[in-house]
Amino acid sequence: MLRIVEAAQANDFTYIAIGQHFLYGDLRWLQPVPLLARLAAEVGPDVRLVTQIMIAPLYHPVLLAEEIATLDVVTEGRLVFGAGLGYRPEEFGYLDVPFAQRAARMDESLELMQQLWTQDEVDFHGRFWTLEQVKPHLKPVQSPYPPIWIGGHSLAGARRAGRYGDAYACPPETPVDEAAERYAAVKAGFDARGKAFGP
């Protein structure tokens, strides 16, 4: 990994990204939060570090919010938080999270994490998680929080990016016409939030 990162910087790459899987069989997959924390010491100040993507529904949102806030501190505000639903049912089974609930869990998690990153006191009553008058002790360096990239293989994922994200991570195998449809859905979501679409 260190050799890859060194080569990337020598060739003017500005993003270092690592995805996530659990119990992945013959392929070793390092977990993104500790790995990016280690790589933060190896990259220049113009390089962004990206969790591309973390399987958000597998986490309790308090744990994930504090992990991401910590990583934003460690990277000195150079983190991009990439999150997605996940697509391997077995990973959900390993961690005892119902696969059919992953979309609802992700939406609720994103709502709660954004509150934990921006509010001095949080009172949250959702379908999966409840917090009453908690006082977050850890905020990201970036304001209001690191950019959120939402990955997804479906139009619903693009709509989620429009509702909650700052960008949509479109899978590279997506046909051009489907990619155009998805980015139109992202733009519609951004428009509804009064958020600019594009660079």
Secondary structure, DSSP 8 states (H G I E B T S, - for coil): -HHHHHHHHHTT--EEEE---SS-TTS----HHHHHHHHTTTS-TT-EEEEEEEEGGGS-HHHHHHHHHHHHHHTTS-EEEEEE----HHHHHHTT--GGGHHHHHHHHHHHHHHHHH-SSEEEE-SS-EEEEE------SSSS---EEEE-SSHHHHHHHHHH-SEEE--TTS-HHHHHHHHHHHHHHHHHHT-----
